[in-house]
């Protein structure tokens, strides 16, 4: 996976949609709740 420079890059929602297109059931409100998550700034571990 290529590195991105900041959070909220859309990768969470894109992933949810890819999973749904593959035929899996997606709890979209749960994914939308986490939409601001994503890769951290370099050197930052928010977990």
Buried (B, 14 or more C-beta within 10 A) or exposed (E): EEEBEEBEEEBBBEBBEEEEEEEEEBEEEEBEEEBEBBBEEEEEEEE
